[in-house]
Amino acid sequence: MSYQEDVKQAAEALQKGGLILYPTDTFWGVGCDATNEEAVNKLIDLTKQKAEEVHVILVDSEVRLNSYVVEVPEMAYDLIELSEKPITILYPQGKNIAQNLLTNKGEIGIRVTHEDFSRSLCQRFRKPLVFMPATKSGEPFPQNFGDVTESILQGVDFVVKYRQEELAIPKASGIIRLSVDGQVEVIRE
């Protein structure tokens, strides 16, 4: 299957409310349409994530932030541009996404992905993707596709073929909480 066919089929699964297993700029992730509350519930059930945990969505460009954050702190753009590794930013108020992705404080974690596949998928799908590590809550993150458990593989509607053979050890993203008034809290470097 070609790269473009993978993107096409993954987007089709997302449009139907399905779950996908896909490569990102950090770990292999399970994901769904970030605007579809029912799909998010299926994903939370599969990964056994706690509803109150911060859930991350991926977007393909900084331009998209205004679509999903009530007020984007100006500093966010500088942090994204200057970061040498993937960075997830927790914003104070999300909008236009499934409500079950927001923390009880209304926060949403967003990462602008620069990885080829997830970026192309966001562009084709034209909506943000949920990213959860391809593992059950509390289990170690899979270091590569070969570490993804059978229960995750069986629980998704589409598995991307692209990058399955890679053995490189990924790095987790940095996590920063930004407030509208410019306060910064580093959660993970």
N, C-alpha and C positions, 0 to 999 in steps of 0.2 A: 504494500500500500504506500502511496506517495505521501509526502508531507502535506500537500494541498488537500488530498483526499482525507487524511486524518483530521485536518482543520474543519473540513466540510462536515464530516460525519459527527465530530464532537459538537459542532454548532447545532446540527439537527437534533442530537440527543438532548442538548440543553433546551432547545425550543419546545420539546415535548415534555419538559419538566423532569428530565432524567438526570442521573448522576454520572459524572465522568471521572476517570483516573487519568491524570495528565502531568507532564513535566512543567516545572516552574523555574524561576530564578533562584530558588532555594531547594526544597525537597520535592519529591513527587507528592502531588496533592490529589485529594478528592474534592470535587467541586460541583457547583450547580449554578443556576441563574440566581443572582443576588437579589432579584426583584420578585422572586416567586417563593412566597412563604411556605407553601406545601413542599416544594423541593428542598428548601432549607430544613424543614422538619425531618424529611427523609435522611438528609445528610447528617443531621445531629443524631438521629437514631442509629445510623450506621457506625459513626465514629464514637458514639457514647460521650460526646462532648456535653459539658454542663451548659445549660441555657444561659447562665450568667457570665460565662467566659467571654473574653473578647474574641470575636470572630473577624477574620480578615477577608477583605474583598480586593481583587486585583482589577486595575484599570490600565489601559494602554497608553495614557498620556496625562500630564499634569492638567491639561485643559479640561479633563473630565471631572476634576475634583469639585468644581462648582455645582455640578449636577447632583452630587451625593453628600455634600457637606453644607450645612446652613451658612456658616461663615468660615472661610478658609483663612487662617492666620497667614499673613504675608511671609513670615519666616519659613513656612512649609515649602514654598517654591525653592528657596535657597538651600534648605536641607536636602531636598530631593536632588537638586542639581549638583551639589558638592559631595554627596555621599559616594564613597568608593565601593560600597557594597549595597545589596538590597536593604531598603529601609521601610519599615512599617510605621506609619504615623497614626496615633490615636487622636481623632478629632472629637471635639465636645458634642456636636450634634449632627447626626446623620439624617439624610432625607432621601426620598425616592428609592428606597430599598426595602426589602422585607423587614418588618418590624422585629422579627425574632432574631435578627442579626445585631441589633443594638443592645448594648449593656443596659442594666437597670438605670444607669445615669444618662442613657441616650447616646453614648459614645459609639464610634465605629472605627475599626482599624482598616486603613487603606494603604496598599502598596502599589506604586506605579511600576509595572513590570517592564523590564528591558530584555527579558529572555524571548527568543524568537517565537517559540510555539505559543506560549500563553499570550503574548502580545498580538500575534496574528489572530488567535482565537477571539480575543476581546474585540478586535477590529471587525472581524466577520460577524460576530454575534451582536455587536453594537450595544452591549450591556455589560455591567461588571460581572465578574465570576467570583464565587465564593472559593476561598482556599482554606482547606484544612489539611494538615499533614495526613498522608495515606496510612493511618494507623488508628487503632482504638485509643481512646483517652488513657493516659498513664503508661502506655507502652512506648518504647524508644522509637524515634522517627526512623523511617527506612533510609538507609544510606544511599540506596539506588533502587532501581525497579525490582531487582531480584529479591529485595528484602520485604516487599509488599506481601502481606499475608493473604492467604486464600480467602478468608472471610471478607476482606476488602475487595479483592478481585471479583468475587461472586456477588458482591452487593452493589456494584455499579452497572450502569446500562451500556457504557462504552469505555474501552481501554485504548488509549492512544499508543500507537506503535513507535512513534518518533522518540528517539533517545533511550529506548529500553536497554540497549547494549552498553551504555556508558557505565563506567565503574568509578568515576570521580566522586570523591566525598564532598557533598554540598555543605555550605555554611548557612546557618540560620540568619535571618535578617536582624538588623538592629531594630529596636522598638523604642519609639519616643512618643510621649504624650505632650500635645500642645494645647494650650488654652488660648482663647480668643485674645486675651490681654498680653500674649507673648511669653507666658511662663512655659518653661521647658522642663520635662522630667524624663531622664534617660532610664528606661526600664531594662533594656538589654543592649549592650554595645555591639 
